[in-house]
Amino acid sequence: MFNLLPREEKFIKMLKELEAHANQSCRLLKTMVERRDDEAAIRDAAEGIRKSKREAKKSLEIITQEICRTLITPFDREDIQQFAVVLYHIPKLIDKITVRLLTHGMYPFNGDFNQFVAIIERQAEAMSAVLQEFSGKLNTKTVNAKAAILHELEDQGDVVLGQLIASSFHDIADIRELILRKDIYEMLEDVTDQYRDAANVALQIILKHS
Protein backbone atom coordinates (compact mmCIF):
# COMPACT_ATOMS: atom_id res chain seq x y z
CA MET A 1 0.00 0.00 0.00
CA PHE A 2 2.84 2.41 0.86
CA ASN A 3 4.35 2.09 -2.62
CA LEU A 4 0.97 2.85 -4.27
CA LEU A 5 0.42 6.13 -2.46
CA PRO A 6 1.51 9.43 -4.06
CA ARG A 7 4.73 10.47 -2.37
CA GLU A 8 5.65 14.02 -1.39
CA GLU A 9 9.33 13.92 -2.35
CA LYS A 10 9.77 17.46 -1.07
CA PHE A 11 10.16 16.07 2.45
CA ILE A 12 13.06 13.88 1.41
CA LYS A 13 14.66 16.85 -0.33
CA MET A 14 14.21 19.04 2.75
CA LEU A 15 15.64 16.38 5.06
CA LYS A 16 18.65 16.13 2.75
CA GLU A 17 19.10 19.90 2.91
CA LEU A 18 18.92 19.79 6.70
CA GLU A 19 21.48 16.98 6.79
CA ALA A 20 23.73 18.98 4.45
CA HIS A 21 23.72 21.90 6.93
CA ALA A 22 24.70 19.50 9.71
CA ASN A 23 27.43 18.05 7.52
CA GLN A 24 28.76 21.51 6.71
CA SER A 25 28.93 22.34 10.42
CA CYS A 26 31.01 19.20 10.99
CA ARG A 27 33.43 20.10 8.19
CA LEU A 28 33.85 23.63 9.52
CA LEU A 29 34.43 22.35 13.04
CA LYS A 30 37.21 20.19 11.61
CA THR A 31 38.68 23.30 9.95
CA MET A 32 38.61 25.11 13.28
CA VAL A 33 40.53 22.50 15.23
CA GLU A 34 42.98 21.76 12.41
CA ARG A 35 43.92 25.40 11.93
CA ARG A 36 44.38 25.50 15.74
CA ASP A 37 46.36 28.79 15.99
CA ASP A 38 45.12 30.68 12.90
CA GLU A 39 42.68 33.07 14.55
CA ALA A 40 41.30 34.50 11.29
CA ALA A 41 40.58 31.04 9.87
CA ILE A 42 39.05 29.92 13.16
CA ARG A 43 36.68 32.88 13.26
CA ASP A 44 35.72 32.43 9.59
CA ALA A 45 34.88 28.79 10.29
CA ALA A 46 32.87 29.80 13.35
CA GLU A 47 30.87 32.27 11.28
CA GLY A 48 30.20 29.53 8.74
CA ILE A 49 28.96 27.28 11.54
CA ARG A 50 26.61 30.02 12.75
CA LYS A 51 25.25 30.37 9.22
CA SER A 52 24.74 26.60 8.92
CA LYS A 53 22.80 26.60 12.18
CA ARG A 54 20.57 29.45 10.98
CA GLU A 55 19.90 27.68 7.68
CA ALA A 56 19.20 24.41 9.51
CA LYS A 57 16.68 26.18 11.74
CA LYS A 58 14.91 27.58 8.67
CA SER A 59 14.81 24.10 7.14
CA LEU A 60 13.31 22.66 10.33
CA GLU A 61 10.65 25.37 10.43
CA ILE A 62 9.71 24.74 6.80
CA ILE A 63 9.48 20.98 7.37
CA THR A 64 7.23 21.53 10.39
CA GLN A 65 4.96 23.84 8.38
CA GLU A 66 4.78 21.46 5.40
CA ILE A 67 3.91 18.52 7.63
CA CYS A 68 0.80 20.43 8.73
CA ARG A 69 -0.13 21.42 5.16
CA THR A 70 0.44 18.13 3.35
CA LEU A 71 -2.28 15.49 3.07
CA ILE A 72 -0.05 12.48 2.29
CA THR A 73 3.55 12.29 3.49
CA PRO A 74 6.16 9.71 2.38
CA PHE A 75 6.63 8.54 5.98
CA ASP A 76 4.69 8.99 9.21
CA ARG A 77 4.50 12.65 10.15
CA GLU A 78 5.95 12.10 13.59
CA ASP A 79 8.94 10.26 12.08
CA ILE A 80 9.66 13.09 9.65
CA GLN A 81 9.42 15.63 12.47
CA GLN A 82 11.62 13.56 14.79
CA PHE A 83 14.22 13.03 12.06
CA ALA A 84 14.30 16.76 11.31
CA VAL A 85 14.61 17.77 14.98
CA VAL A 86 17.49 15.37 15.63
CA LEU A 87 19.34 16.54 12.51
CA TYR A 88 18.86 20.18 13.55
CA HIS A 89 20.35 19.51 16.97
CA ILE A 90 23.70 18.67 15.32
CA PRO A 91 24.53 22.14 13.90
CA LYS A 92 22.89 23.68 16.97
CA LEU A 93 25.26 21.80 19.28
CA ILE A 94 28.29 22.50 17.10
CA ASP A 95 27.46 26.21 17.16
CA LYS A 96 27.30 26.10 20.97
CA ILE A 97 30.70 24.40 21.03
CA THR A 98 32.32 27.02 18.81
CA VAL A 99 30.82 29.86 20.85
CA ARG A 100 32.28 28.28 23.99
CA LEU A 101 35.69 27.84 22.35
CA LEU A 102 35.84 31.43 21.13
CA THR A 103 34.32 33.03 24.24
CA HIS A 104 36.98 31.49 26.44
CA GLY A 105 39.83 31.89 23.94
CA MET A 106 40.76 28.21 24.04
CA TYR A 107 42.86 28.24 20.87
CA PRO A 108 45.48 27.18 19.93
CA PHE A 109 43.60 23.90 20.20
CA ASN A 110 45.18 20.72 21.43
CA GLY A 111 44.92 17.34 19.73
CA ASP A 112 42.21 16.28 22.18
CA PHE A 113 39.42 17.94 20.16
CA ASN A 114 40.66 16.27 16.97
CA GLN A 115 39.81 12.85 18.37
CA PHE A 116 36.14 13.73 18.64
CA VAL A 117 36.04 15.65 15.37
CA ALA A 118 37.42 12.63 13.49
CA ILE A 119 34.56 10.51 14.87
CA ILE A 120 31.94 13.16 14.06
CA GLU A 121 33.29 13.53 10.52
CA ARG A 122 32.84 9.80 9.89
CA GLN A 123 29.33 9.93 11.35
CA ALA A 124 28.45 12.79 9.01
CA GLU A 125 29.60 10.75 6.01
CA ALA A 126 27.54 7.75 7.13
CA MET A 127 24.44 9.89 7.66
CA SER A 128 24.79 11.40 4.18
CA ALA A 129 24.78 7.86 2.79
CA VAL A 130 21.65 7.04 4.80
CA LEU A 131 19.79 10.05 3.36
CA GLN A 132 20.80 9.06 -0.16
CA GLU A 133 18.97 5.77 0.34
CA PHE A 134 15.72 7.65 0.99
CA SER A 135 15.68 8.98 -2.57
CA GLY A 136 14.94 5.61 -4.12
CA LYS A 137 13.75 2.22 -3.00
CA LEU A 138 14.50 1.87 0.68
CA ASN A 139 17.38 -0.58 1.04
CA THR A 140 17.14 -2.11 4.48
CA LYS A 141 20.55 -3.77 4.25
CA THR A 142 22.37 -0.55 3.35
CA VAL A 143 20.66 1.58 5.98
CA ASN A 144 21.26 -1.11 8.62
CA ALA A 145 24.95 -1.18 7.73
CA LYS A 146 25.30 2.62 7.94
CA ALA A 147 23.30 2.74 11.16
CA ALA A 148 25.64 0.14 12.64
CA ILE A 149 28.58 2.37 11.75
CA LEU A 150 26.92 5.33 13.43
CA HIS A 151 26.28 3.29 16.58
CA GLU A 152 29.83 1.99 16.64
CA LEU A 153 31.23 5.50 16.27
CA GLU A 154 29.00 6.74 19.08
CA ASP A 155 30.44 3.97 21.26
CA GLN A 156 33.92 5.17 20.32
CA GLY A 157 32.87 8.66 21.37
CA ASP A 158 31.93 7.34 24.82
CA VAL A 159 35.38 5.76 25.15
CA VAL A 160 37.16 8.92 24.01
CA LEU A 161 35.12 11.00 26.46
CA GLY A 162 36.18 8.82 29.37
CA GLN A 163 39.82 8.85 28.30
CA LEU A 164 39.97 12.62 27.81
CA ILE A 165 38.28 13.39 31.11
CA ALA A 166 40.63 11.02 32.94
CA SER A 167 43.72 12.52 31.32
CA SER A 168 42.48 16.06 31.97
CA PHE A 169 42.15 15.42 35.70
CA HIS A 170 45.67 14.04 35.62
CA ASP A 171 47.36 16.65 33.39
CA ILE A 172 45.49 19.95 33.89
CA ALA A 173 46.11 21.83 37.11
CA ASP A 174 44.05 24.93 36.25
CA ILE A 175 40.53 24.27 37.56
CA ARG A 176 38.92 26.73 35.13
CA GLU A 177 40.50 25.07 32.08
CA LEU A 178 39.65 21.63 33.45
CA ILE A 179 35.97 22.53 33.78
CA LEU A 180 35.85 24.16 30.34
CA ARG A 181 37.48 21.22 28.59
CA LYS A 182 35.27 18.68 30.35
CA ASP A 183 32.21 20.69 29.30
CA ILE A 184 33.31 20.80 25.67
CA TYR A 185 34.19 17.10 25.63
CA GLU A 186 30.69 16.30 26.83
CA MET A 187 29.12 18.57 24.21
CA LEU A 188 31.16 16.89 21.47
CA GLU A 189 30.01 13.52 22.76
CA ASP A 190 26.43 14.84 22.59
CA VAL A 191 26.94 15.42 18.86
CA THR A 192 27.83 11.74 18.41
CA ASP A 193 24.67 10.89 20.37
CA GLN A 194 22.56 12.96 17.99
CA TYR A 195 23.94 11.10 14.99
CA ARG A 196 23.15 7.81 16.73
CA ASP A 197 19.60 9.03 17.41
CA ALA A 198 19.20 10.04 13.76
CA ALA A 199 20.29 6.54 12.75
CA ASN A 200 17.63 5.10 15.07
CA VAL A 201 14.91 7.20 13.44
CA ALA A 202 16.09 6.11 9.98
CA LEU A 203 15.89 2.46 11.05
CA GLN A 204 12.44 3.07 12.49
CA ILE A 205 11.28 4.43 9.14
CA ILE A 206 12.85 1.53 7.27
CA LEU A 207 11.13 -1.05 9.47
CA LYS A 208 7.75 0.59 8.89
CA HIS A 209 8.02 1.13 5.15
CA SER A 210 10.51 -1.26 3.52
TORPARO-373713 format. One record per residue: residue number from 1; x, y, z of N, C-alpha, C in turn. Coordinates in nm, 2 decimals, padded with zeros to 4 digits. Example, Ala and Ser with C-alpha at 12.3 -4.5 7.8 and 13.67 -1.06 7.14 Angstrom:
<rs>
[r 1,[01.32,-00.57,00.78],[01.23,-00.45,00.78],[01.32,-00.33,00.78]]
[r 2,[01.28,-00.22,00.71],[01.37,-00.11,00.71],[01.29,00.00,00.79]]
</rs>
This chain:
<rs>
[r 1,[00.08,-00.12,00.00],[00.00,00.00,00.00],[00.09,00.13,00.00]]
[r 2,[00.20,00.12,00.08],[00.28,00.24,00.09],[00.34,00.28,-00.05]]
[r 3,[00.38,00.18,-00.13],[00.43,00.21,-00.26],[00.33,00.26,-00.36]]
[r 4,[00.20,00.24,-00.34],[00.10,00.28,-00.43],[00.05,00.43,-00.40]]
[r 5,[00.09,00.48,-00.28],[00.04,00.61,-00.25],[00.13,00.72,-00.31]]
[r 6,[00.07,00.83,-00.35],[00.15,00.94,-00.41],[00.25,00.99,-00.30]]
[r 7,[00.37,01.01,-00.34],[00.47,01.05,-00.24],[00.51,01.19,-00.25]]
[r 8,[00.52,01.26,-00.14],[00.57,01.40,-00.14],[00.72,01.40,-00.12]]
[r 9,[00.79,01.40,-00.24],[00.93,01.39,-00.24],[01.00,01.52,-00.18]]
[r 10,[00.92,01.62,-00.16],[00.98,01.75,-00.11],[01.03,01.72,00.03]]
[r 11,[00.97,01.63,00.11],[01.02,01.61,00.25],[01.15,01.54,00.24]]
[r 12,[01.17,01.45,00.15],[01.31,01.39,00.14],[01.41,01.49,00.10]]
[r 13,[01.37,01.58,00.01],[01.47,01.69,-00.03],[01.50,01.78,00.08]]
[r 14,[01.40,01.81,00.16],[01.42,01.90,00.28],[01.50,01.84,00.39]]
[r 15,[01.48,01.71,00.41],[01.56,01.64,00.51],[01.71,01.63,00.46]]
[r 16,[01.73,01.61,00.33],[01.86,01.61,00.27],[01.93,01.75,00.29]]
[r 17,[01.86,01.86,00.27],[01.91,01.99,00.29],[01.95,02.01,00.44]]
[r 18,[01.86,01.97,00.53],[01.89,01.98,00.67],[02.02,01.90,00.71]]
[r 19,[02.03,01.78,00.65],[02.15,01.70,00.68],[02.27,01.76,00.62]]
[r 20,[02.26,01.83,00.51],[02.37,01.90,00.45],[02.42,02.01,00.53]]
[r 21,[02.33,02.08,00.60],[02.37,02.19,00.69],[02.45,02.13,00.81]]
[r 22,[02.40,02.02,00.86],[02.47,01.95,00.97],[02.61,01.91,00.93]]
[r 23,[02.62,01.85,00.81],[02.74,01.80,00.75],[02.84,01.92,00.74]]
[r 24,[02.79,02.03,00.69],[02.88,02.15,00.67],[02.93,02.20,00.81]]
[r 25,[02.85,02.20,00.91],[02.89,02.23,01.04],[03.01,02.14,01.09]]
[r 26,[03.00,02.01,01.06],[03.10,01.92,01.10],[03.23,01.95,01.03]]
[r 27,[03.22,01.98,00.90],[03.34,02.01,00.82],[03.41,02.14,00.87]]
[r 28,[03.33,02.24,00.90],[03.39,02.36,00.95],[03.45,02.35,01.09]]
[r 29,[03.39,02.26,01.17],[03.44,02.24,01.30],[03.58,02.17,01.29]]
[r 30,[03.59,02.08,01.19],[03.72,02.02,01.16],[03.82,02.13,01.12]]
[r 31,[03.78,02.22,01.04],[03.87,02.33,00.99],[03.92,02.41,01.12]]
[r 32,[03.82,02.43,01.21],[03.86,02.51,01.33],[03.97,02.44,01.41]]
[r 33,[03.96,02.32,01.44],[04.05,02.25,01.52],[04.18,02.22,01.45]]
[r 34,[04.18,02.20,01.32],[04.30,02.18,01.24],[04.38,02.30,01.22]]
[r 35,[04.32,02.42,01.21],[04.39,02.54,01.19],[04.45,02.59,01.33]]
[r 36,[04.40,02.54,01.43],[04.44,02.55,01.57],[04.49,02.69,01.62]]
[r 37,[04.59,02.75,01.55],[04.64,02.88,01.60],[04.62,02.99,01.50]]
[r 38,[04.54,02.97,01.39],[04.51,03.07,01.29],[04.38,03.14,01.33]]
[r 39,[04.39,03.24,01.40],[04.27,03.31,01.45],[04.17,03.35,01.35]]
[r 40,[04.22,03.40,01.24],[04.13,03.45,01.13],[04.05,03.33,01.07]]
[r 41,[04.12,03.22,01.04],[04.06,03.10,00.99],[03.96,03.04,01.08]]
[r 42,[03.99,03.05,01.21],[03.90,02.99,01.32],[03.78,03.07,01.32]]
[r 43,[03.79,03.20,01.32],[03.67,03.29,01.33],[03.58,03.28,01.20]]
[r 44,[03.65,03.26,01.08],[03.57,03.24,00.96],[03.49,03.11,00.96]]
[r 45,[03.56,03.01,01.02],[03.49,02.88,01.03],[03.37,02.89,01.13]]
[r 46,[03.39,02.96,01.24],[03.29,02.98,01.34],[03.17,03.05,01.28]]
[r 47,[03.20,03.15,01.19],[03.09,03.23,01.13],[03.01,03.14,01.03]]
[r 48,[03.08,03.05,00.96],[03.02,02.95,00.87],[02.93,02.86,00.95]]
[r 49,[02.98,02.82,01.07],[02.90,02.73,01.15],[02.77,02.80,01.20]]
[r 50,[02.78,02.93,01.24],[02.66,03.00,01.28],[02.56,03.01,01.16]]
[r 51,[02.61,03.03,01.04],[02.53,03.04,00.92],[02.46,02.90,00.90]]
[r 52,[02.53,02.79,00.91],[02.47,02.66,00.89],[02.36,02.63,00.99]]
[r 53,[02.38,02.68,01.12],[02.28,02.66,01.22],[02.15,02.74,01.18]]
[r 54,[02.17,02.86,01.14],[02.06,02.94,01.10],[01.98,02.88,00.98]]
[r 55,[02.05,02.83,00.88],[01.99,02.77,00.77],[01.92,02.64,00.81]]
[r 56,[01.98,02.56,00.90],[01.92,02.44,00.95],[01.79,02.47,01.03]]
[r 57,[01.79,02.58,01.10],[01.67,02.62,01.17],[01.56,02.65,01.08]]
[r 58,[01.59,02.73,00.97],[01.49,02.76,00.87],[01.44,02.63,00.80]]
[r 59,[01.52,02.54,00.78],[01.48,02.41,00.71],[01.39,02.34,00.81]]
[r 60,[01.42,02.33,00.94],[01.33,02.27,01.03],[01.19,02.33,01.04]]
[r 61,[01.19,02.46,01.04],[01.07,02.54,01.04],[00.98,02.51,00.92]]
[r 62,[01.04,02.50,00.80],[00.97,02.47,00.68],[00.91,02.33,00.68]]
[r 63,[00.99,02.24,00.73],[00.95,02.10,00.74],[00.83,02.09,00.83]]
[r 64,[00.83,02.16,00.94],[00.72,02.15,01.04],[00.60,02.21,00.98]]
[r 65,[00.61,02.32,00.90],[00.50,02.38,00.84],[00.44,02.29,00.73]]
[r 66,[00.52,02.23,00.65],[00.48,02.15,00.54],[00.41,02.02,00.59]]
[r 67,[00.46,01.97,00.70],[00.39,01.85,00.76],[00.24,01.88,00.79]]
[r 68,[00.22,02.00,00.84],[00.08,02.04,00.87],[00.00,02.07,00.75]]
[r 69,[00.06,02.10,00.64],[-00.01,02.14,00.52],[-00.03,02.03,00.42]]
[r 70,[00.04,01.92,00.43],[00.04,01.81,00.34],[-00.05,01.70,00.37]]
[r 71,[-00.13,01.65,00.28],[-00.23,01.55,00.31],[-00.16,01.41,00.32]]
[r 72,[-00.07,01.38,00.23],[00.00,01.25,00.23],[00.15,01.27,00.23]]
[r 73,[00.21,01.22,00.33],[00.35,01.23,00.35],[00.42,01.09,00.32]]
[r 74,[00.55,01.10,00.28],[00.62,00.97,00.24],[00.64,00.88,00.36]]
[r 75,[00.65,00.93,00.48],[00.66,00.85,00.60],[00.57,00.91,00.70]]
[r 76,[00.55,00.85,00.81],[00.47,00.90,00.92],[00.51,01.04,00.96]]
[r 77,[00.42,01.12,00.98],[00.45,01.26,01.02],[00.54,01.28,01.14]]
[r 78,[00.51,01.20,01.24],[00.59,01.21,01.36],[00.74,01.17,01.33]]
[r 79,[00.76,01.07,01.24],[00.89,01.03,01.21],[00.97,01.13,01.13]]
[r 80,[00.90,01.20,01.04],[00.97,01.31,00.97],[01.01,01.42,01.06]]
[r 81,[00.91,01.46,01.15],[00.94,01.56,01.25],[01.06,01.52,01.34]]
[r 82,[01.06,01.40,01.39],[01.16,01.36,01.48],[01.30,01.35,01.41]]
[r 83,[01.30,01.31,01.28],[01.42,01.30,01.21],[01.48,01.44,01.19]]
[r 84,[01.39,01.54,01.15],[01.43,01.68,01.13],[01.48,01.74,01.26]]
[r 85,[01.42,01.72,01.37],[01.46,01.78,01.50],[01.60,01.72,01.54]]
[r 86,[01.62,01.59,01.52],[01.75,01.54,01.56],[01.86,01.59,01.47]]
[r 87,[01.83,01.60,01.34],[01.93,01.65,01.25],[01.96,01.80,01.28]]
[r 88,[01.86,01.88,01.32],[01.89,02.02,01.35],[01.97,02.03,01.48]]
[r 89,[01.96,01.94,01.57],[02.04,01.95,01.70],[02.19,01.94,01.67]]
[r 90,[02.23,01.88,01.56],[02.37,01.87,01.53],[02.44,02.00,01.51]]
[r 91,[02.39,02.08,01.41],[02.45,02.21,01.39],[02.43,02.31,01.51]]
[r 92,[02.32,02.29,01.58],[02.29,02.37,01.70],[02.39,02.34,01.80]]
[r 93,[02.43,02.22,01.83],[02.53,02.18,01.93],[02.66,02.23,01.89]]
[r 94,[02.70,02.21,01.76],[02.83,02.25,01.71],[02.85,02.40,01.72]]
[r 95,[02.74,02.48,01.70],[02.75,02.62,01.72],[02.77,02.66,01.86]]
[r 96,[02.71,02.59,01.95],[02.73,02.61,02.10],[02.88,02.58,02.13]]
[r 97,[02.93,02.48,02.08],[03.07,02.44,02.10],[03.16,02.55,02.06]]
[r 98,[03.14,02.60,01.93],[03.23,02.70,01.88],[03.22,02.83,01.96]]
[r 99,[03.10,02.87,02.00],[03.08,02.99,02.09],[03.16,02.97,02.21]]
[r 100,[03.15,02.85,02.28],[03.23,02.83,02.40],[03.38,02.84,02.38]]
[r 101,[03.43,02.78,02.27],[03.57,02.78,02.23],[03.62,02.93,02.22]]
[r 102,[03.54,03.01,02.14],[03.58,03.14,02.11],[03.57,03.23,02.23]]
[r 103,[03.46,03.22,02.31],[03.43,03.30,02.42],[03.55,03.29,02.53]]
[r 104,[03.60,03.17,02.54],[03.70,03.15,02.64],[03.84,03.15,02.58]]
[r 105,[03.85,03.18,02.46],[03.98,03.19,02.39],[04.07,03.06,02.41]]
[r 106,[04.01,02.95,02.38],[04.08,02.82,02.40],[04.17,02.78,02.29]]
[r 107,[04.19,02.86,02.19],[04.29,02.82,02.09],[04.42,02.88,02.13]]
[r 108,[04.54,02.83,02.08],[04.55,02.72,01.99],[04.50,02.59,02.06]]
[r 109,[04.42,02.51,01.97],[04.36,02.39,02.02],[04.46,02.28,02.03]]
[r 110,[04.43,02.19,02.13],[04.52,02.07,02.14],[04.46,01.96,02.06]]
[r 111,[04.54,01.85,02.05],[04.49,01.73,01.97],[04.37,01.66,02.03]]
[r 112,[04.33,01.70,02.15],[04.22,01.63,02.22],[04.09,01.65,02.14]]
[r 113,[04.06,01.77,02.09],[03.94,01.79,02.02],[03.94,01.72,01.88]]
[r 114,[04.06,01.70,01.83],[04.07,01.63,01.70],[04.01,01.49,01.71]]
[r 115,[04.03,01.42,01.82],[03.98,01.28,01.84],[03.83,01.28,01.82]]
[r 116,[03.76,01.37,01.88],[03.61,01.37,01.86],[03.57,01.41,01.72]]
[r 117,[03.64,01.51,01.67],[03.60,01.56,01.54],[03.62,01.46,01.43]]
[r 118,[03.72,01.37,01.44],[03.74,01.26,01.35],[03.62,01.17,01.35]]
[r 119,[03.57,01.14,01.47],[03.46,01.05,01.49],[03.33,01.12,01.43]]
[r 120,[03.31,01.24,01.46],[03.19,01.32,01.41],[03.20,01.32,01.25]]
[r 121,[03.32,01.35,01.20],[03.33,01.35,01.05],[03.28,01.22,00.99]]
[r 122,[03.32,01.11,01.04],[03.28,00.98,00.99],[03.13,00.96,01.01]]
[r 123,[03.08,01.01,01.12],[02.93,00.99,01.14],[02.86,01.08,01.03]]
[r 124,[02.91,01.19,01.00],[02.84,01.28,00.90],[02.84,01.21,00.76]]
[r 125,[02.95,01.15,00.73],[02.96,01.08,00.60],[02.86,00.96,00.60]]
[r 126,[02.85,00.89,00.71],[02.75,00.78,00.71],[02.61,00.82,00.70]]
[r 127,[02.58,00.94,00.77],[02.44,00.99,00.77],[02.41,01.04,00.63]]
[r 128,[02.50,01.10,00.56],[02.48,01.14,00.42],[02.44,01.02,00.33]]
[r 129,[02.51,00.91,00.35],[02.48,00.79,00.28],[02.34,00.73,00.31]]
[r 130,[02.30,00.75,00.44],[02.17,00.70,00.48],[02.06,00.79,00.41]]
[r 131,[02.08,00.92,00.40],[01.98,01.00,00.34],[01.97,00.98,00.19]]
[r 132,[02.08,00.94,00.13],[02.08,00.91,-00.02],[01.99,00.79,-00.04]]
[r 133,[01.98,00.70,00.05],[01.90,00.58,00.03],[01.75,00.61,00.03]]
[r 134,[01.71,00.73,00.09],[01.57,00.76,00.10],[01.52,00.82,-00.03]]
[r 135,[01.61,00.84,-00.13],[01.57,00.90,-00.26],[01.51,00.79,-00.35]]
[r 136,[01.54,00.67,-00.33],[01.49,00.56,-00.41],[01.42,00.46,-00.33]]
[r 137,[01.43,00.33,-00.37],[01.37,00.22,-00.30],[01.45,00.20,-00.17]]
[r 138,[01.38,00.20,-00.06],[01.45,00.19,00.07],[01.52,00.05,00.08]]
[r 139,[01.65,00.06,00.10],[01.74,-00.06,00.10],[01.77,-00.09,00.25]]
[r 140,[01.70,-00.18,00.31],[01.71,-00.21,00.45],[01.86,-00.25,00.48]]
[r 141,[01.92,-00.33,00.40],[02.06,-00.38,00.42],[02.15,-00.26,00.43]]
[r 142,[02.14,-00.17,00.34],[02.24,-00.06,00.34],[02.22,00.04,00.46]]
[r 143,[02.09,00.07,00.49],[02.07,00.16,00.60],[02.11,00.09,00.73]]
[r 144,[02.08,-00.04,00.74],[02.13,-00.11,00.86],[02.28,-00.10,00.88]]
[r 145,[02.35,-00.12,00.77],[02.49,-00.12,00.77],[02.55,00.02,00.82]]
[r 146,[02.49,00.13,00.76],[02.53,00.26,00.79],[02.49,00.30,00.94]]
[r 147,[02.37,00.25,00.98],[02.33,00.27,01.12],[02.42,00.20,01.21]]
[r 148,[02.47,00.09,01.18],[02.56,00.01,01.26],[02.69,00.09,01.28]]
[r 149,[02.74,00.15,01.17],[02.86,00.24,01.17],[02.84,00.35,01.27]]
[r 150,[02.72,00.42,01.26],[02.69,00.53,01.34],[02.69,00.49,01.49]]
[r 151,[02.63,00.38,01.52],[02.63,00.33,01.66],[02.77,00.30,01.71]]
[r 152,[02.85,00.23,01.62],[02.98,00.20,01.66],[03.07,00.32,01.69]]
[r 153,[03.05,00.43,01.61],[03.12,00.55,01.63],[03.08,00.62,01.75]]
[r 154,[02.95,00.61,01.78],[02.90,00.67,01.91],[02.96,00.60,02.03]]
[r 155,[02.98,00.47,02.02],[03.04,00.40,02.13],[03.19,00.44,02.14]]
[r 156,[03.25,00.47,02.03],[03.39,00.52,02.03],[03.40,00.65,02.10]]
[r 157,[03.29,00.74,02.07],[03.29,00.87,02.14],[03.28,00.86,02.29]]
[r 158,[03.20,00.76,02.34],[03.19,00.73,02.48],[03.33,00.70,02.54]]
[r 159,[03.40,00.62,02.47],[03.54,00.58,02.51],[03.63,00.70,02.52]]
[r 160,[03.63,00.77,02.41],[03.72,00.89,02.40],[03.68,00.99,02.51]]
[r 161,[03.55,01.01,02.54],[03.51,01.10,02.65],[03.57,01.06,02.78]]
[r 162,[03.56,00.93,02.81],[03.62,00.88,02.94],[03.77,00.90,02.94]]
[r 163,[03.84,00.87,02.83],[03.98,00.88,02.83],[04.03,01.03,02.85]]
[r 164,[03.96,01.12,02.78],[04.00,01.26,02.78],[03.97,01.32,02.92]]
[r 165,[03.86,01.29,02.98],[03.83,01.34,03.11],[03.93,01.29,03.21]]
[r 166,[03.96,01.16,03.20],[04.06,01.10,03.29],[04.20,01.17,03.28]]
[r 167,[04.24,01.19,03.15],[04.37,01.25,03.13],[04.37,01.40,03.17]]
[r 168,[04.26,01.47,03.16],[04.25,01.61,03.20],[04.27,01.62,03.35]]
[r 169,[04.20,01.54,03.42],[04.22,01.54,03.57],[04.36,01.51,03.61]]
[r 170,[04.43,01.44,03.53],[04.57,01.40,03.56],[04.67,01.51,03.52]]
[r 171,[04.64,01.58,03.40],[04.74,01.67,03.34],[04.71,01.81,03.36]]
[r 172,[04.58,01.85,03.38],[04.55,01.99,03.39],[04.53,02.04,03.53]]
[r 173,[04.61,02.13,03.57],[04.61,02.18,03.71],[04.51,02.30,03.73]]
[r 174,[04.49,02.38,03.62],[04.41,02.49,03.63],[04.26,02.45,03.63]]
[r 175,[04.19,02.47,03.74],[04.05,02.43,03.76],[03.96,02.48,03.65]]
[r 176,[03.98,02.61,03.61],[03.89,02.67,03.51],[03.91,02.60,03.38]]
[r 177,[04.03,02.58,03.34],[04.05,02.51,03.21],[04.00,02.36,03.21]]
[r 178,[04.01,02.30,03.33],[03.97,02.16,03.34],[03.81,02.16,03.33]]
[r 179,[03.74,02.25,03.39],[03.60,02.25,03.38],[03.55,02.28,03.24]]
[r 180,[03.62,02.38,03.17],[03.58,02.42,03.03],[03.61,02.30,02.94]]
[r 181,[03.72,02.23,02.95],[03.75,02.12,02.86],[03.65,02.01,02.88]]
[r 182,[03.62,01.98,03.01],[03.53,01.87,03.04],[03.39,01.90,02.97]]
[r 183,[03.35,02.03,02.99],[03.22,02.07,02.93],[03.22,02.05,02.78]]
[r 184,[03.33,02.09,02.71],[03.33,02.08,02.57],[03.34,01.93,02.52]]
[r 185,[03.41,01.85,02.59],[03.42,01.71,02.56],[03.28,01.65,02.57]]
[r 186,[03.20,01.69,02.67],[03.07,01.63,02.68],[02.98,01.68,02.57]]
[r 187,[02.99,01.80,02.53],[02.91,01.86,02.42],[02.95,01.79,02.29]]
[r 188,[03.08,01.76,02.27],[03.12,01.69,02.15],[03.06,01.55,02.15]]
[r 189,[03.06,01.49,02.26],[03.00,01.35,02.28],[02.85,01.36,02.25]]
[r 190,[02.79,01.47,02.29],[02.64,01.48,02.26],[02.62,01.49,02.11]]
[r 191,[02.71,01.54,02.03],[02.69,01.54,01.89],[02.69,01.40,01.83]]
[r 192,[02.78,01.31,01.88],[02.78,01.17,01.84],[02.65,01.11,01.88]]
[r 193,[02.60,01.14,01.99],[02.47,01.09,02.04],[02.36,01.13,01.94]]
[r 194,[02.36,01.25,01.89],[02.26,01.30,01.80],[02.26,01.22,01.67]]
[r 195,[02.38,01.19,01.62],[02.39,01.11,01.50],[02.34,00.97,01.52]]
[r 196,[02.37,00.91,01.64],[02.31,00.78,01.67],[02.16,00.79,01.68]]
[r 197,[02.11,00.89,01.73],[01.96,00.90,01.74],[01.90,00.92,01.60]]
[r 198,[01.97,00.99,01.51],[01.92,01.00,01.38],[01.92,00.87,01.31]]
[r 199,[02.02,00.79,01.33],[02.03,00.65,01.28],[01.91,00.57,01.32]]
[r 200,[01.88,00.58,01.45],[01.76,00.51,01.51],[01.63,00.55,01.44]]
[r 201,[01.61,00.68,01.41],[01.49,00.72,01.34],[01.49,00.66,01.20]]
[r 202,[01.60,00.67,01.13],[01.61,00.61,01.00],[01.57,00.46,01.00]]
[r 203,[01.62,00.39,01.09],[01.59,00.25,01.10],[01.44,00.23,01.13]]
[r 204,[01.39,00.31,01.22],[01.24,00.31,01.25],[01.16,00.32,01.12]]
[r 205,[01.20,00.42,01.04],[01.13,00.44,00.91],[01.14,00.32,00.82]]
[r 206,[01.26,00.27,00.81],[01.28,00.15,00.73],[01.20,00.03,00.77]]
[r 207,[01.19,00.01,00.90],[01.11,-00.11,00.95],[00.96,-00.09,00.92]]
[r 208,[00.92,00.03,00.92],[00.78,00.06,00.89],[00.74,00.05,00.74]]
[r 209,[00.84,00.09,00.65],[00.80,00.11,00.51],[00.88,00.03,00.41]]
[r 210,[00.98,-00.05,00.45],[01.05,-00.13,00.35],[00.97,-00.24,00.30]]
</rs>
